[in-house]
């Protein structure tokens, strides 16, 4: 792989991580759990594609479904908290997942990791990153984005207007998790 391809692929991964975090921050969620979702995306897709021998598009779908399931399991646990407490709890959850990943050697390769052949090109990674940027831009410019701005700035007003605050927070948490996991795939 030449230097330009490496730079473009790495930049695409960083863009996906940034867009995932931006989706969380747009909803007023101070979440520091990017390592959870990039690890689940990477380990699941590598296991399904390398060990099970499934093609990469199927492995990517399986990884995103596993990430969505984990994110939905974390919602009731993490969303009892707000602000810095949510950030600390999400950081603690990512540390727990890291320790579990190190001890599941059959899935992750343990502390040494798993060697995975490069499956996508830099152009494909850039296309996924561009799609994530377009999704983020569209969400912020839509009426949902205006409501999210209200939610981020004054949650009490959003609740008093009978807006589905918990559902929006949960949906943006899962959306951010999926974008972040796609960086791992």
C-alpha positions in Angstrom: 0.0 0.0 0.0 1.5 3.3 -1.0 1.6 6.3 1.3 -1.3 8.2 -0.2 -3.7 5.2 0.1 -2.6 4.7 3.7 -3.2 8.4 4.4 -6.6 8.3 2.8 -7.7 5.1 4.6 -6.5 6.4 8.0 -8.2 9.8 7.4 -11.4 8.0 6.5 -11.3 6.1 9.8 -10.7 9.3 11.7 -13.6 11.0 9.9 -15.9 8.1 10.9 -14.8 8.4 14.5 -15.4 12.1 14.5 -18.8 11.9 12.8 -19.9 9.2 15.4 -18.9 11.4 18.3 -20.5 14.5 16.6 -23.8 12.6 16.4 -23.6 12.0 20.2 -22.6 15.6 20.9 -25.4 16.9 18.7 -27.9 15.2 20.9 -26.2 16.6 24.0 -24.7 13.3 25.0 -21.2 13.4 26.4 -20.2 9.9 25.6 -16.6 8.6 25.5 -17.3 5.1 24.3 -15.8 5.1 20.8 -13.4 2.3 21.7 -16.3 0.0 22.5 -18.0 0.3 19.1 -14.9 0.4 17.0 -13.7 -2.8 18.7 -17.0 -4.6 18.3 -17.1 -3.6 14.6 -13.5 -4.7 14.0 -13.5 -7.9 16.0 -16.9 -9.1 14.8 -16.2 -8.4 11.1 -12.8 -10.0 11.3 -14.1 -13.1 13.1 -17.0 -13.5 10.6 -14.9 -12.9 7.5 -11.6 -14.7 8.5 -12.7 -17.5 10.8 -16.2 -18.2 9.4 -15.1 -17.4 5.8 -18.1 -15.2 5.0 -17.7 -12.4 2.5 -16.9 -8.9 3.7 -20.3 -7.3 3.0 -22.1 -9.9 5.1 -19.4 -9.6 7.8 -19.9 -5.8 7.9 -23.7 -6.2 8.2 -23.2 -8.8 11.1 -20.8 -6.4 12.8 -23.2 -3.5 12.5 -26.1 -5.6 13.9 -23.9 -6.7 16.8 -22.9 -3.1 17.5 -26.6 -1.9 17.4 -27.5 -4.7 19.8 -24.7 -3.7 22.2 -25.7 -0.1 22.0 -29.3 -0.8 22.7 -28.2 -2.9 25.7 -26.1 0.0 27.0 -28.9 2.6 26.7 -30.8 1.7 29.8 -27.6 1.4 31.8 -25.9 4.6 30.7 -28.8 6.9 30.1 -29.8 7.1 33.8 -26.9 9.5 34.0 -26.2 12.9 32.3 -23.2 15.1 31.8 -19.9 14.2 33.2 -21.4 11.2 34.9 -22.5 9.8 31.6 -19.0 10.3 30.3 -17.4 8.5 33.2 -19.9 5.6 33.0 -19.3 5.2 29.2 -15.5 5.3 29.8 -15.9 2.6 32.5 -18.1 0.5 30.1 -15.4 0.8 27.4 -12.8 -0.4 29.9 -14.9 -3.4 30.8 -15.4 -4.2 27.1 -11.6 -3.9 26.6 -10.9 -6.4 29.4 -13.5 -8.8 28.1 -12.0 -8.5 24.6 -8.5 -9.3 25.9 -9.8 -12.4 27.7 -11.8 -13.7 24.8 -8.8 -15.0 22.8 -10.9 -17.3 20.5 -12.7 -14.2 19.2 -10.2 -11.3 19.4 -6.8 -13.0 19.5 -6.3 -11.8 23.1 -3.7 -9.1 23.8 -1.8 -9.9 20.6 -4.9 -9.3 18.4 -5.9 -11.0 15.2 -4.1 -10.5 11.9 -6.7 -9.6 9.3 -6.0 -9.1 5.6 -6.9 -5.7 4.3 -10.3 -6.1 2.8 -11.3 -2.6 1.4 -9.5 0.0 -0.6 -8.9 3.6 0.4 -11.5 4.7 -2.1 -14.1 2.5 -0.5 -13.2 3.8 3.0 -13.5 7.4 1.6 -16.9 6.6 0.2 -18.2 5.3 3.5 -16.8 8.4 5.3 -18.4 10.7 2.8 -21.7 8.9 3.3 -21.4 9.4 7.1 -20.6 13.1 6.6 -23.6 13.5 4.3 -25.8 11.7 6.9 -24.6 14.0 9.7 -25.0 17.1 7.5 -28.6 16.1 6.6 -29.6 15.3 10.2 -28.4 18.7 11.4 -30.1 20.6 8.6 -33.5 18.8 8.9 -36.3 19.6 11.3 -34.9 16.8 13.5 -31.7 18.8 13.8 -33.6 21.8 15.0 -35.2 19.8 17.6 -31.9 18.2 18.6 -30.5 21.7 19.0 -33.3 22.5 21.4 -32.6 19.2 23.2 -28.9 20.0 23.5 -29.4 23.6 24.7 -32.3 23.1 27.1 -33.5 19.6 27.9 -36.3 20.8 30.2 -37.9 22.9 27.5 -37.8 19.9 25.1 -39.5 17.7 27.8 -42.1 20.4 28.5 -42.9 20.5 24.7 -43.7 16.7 24.9 -40.8 15.9 22.6 -39.7 12.2 22.7 -36.4 13.1 24.4 -35.4 9.6 25.5 -36.2 8.1 22.1 -34.1 10.8 20.3 -31.2 10.3 22.6 -31.3 6.6 22.2 -31.6 6.8 18.4 -28.6 9.2 18.1 -26.6 7.0 20.5 -27.2 4.0 18.3 -26.5 6.0 15.1 -23.2 7.3 16.5 -22.3 3.7 17.6 -23.0 2.4 14.0 -20.9 5.1 12.4 -18.1 4.5 14.9 -18.3 0.7 14.3 -18.1 1.2 10.6 -14.6 2.7 11.2 -13.7 -0.7 12.7 -15.1 -2.7 9.8 
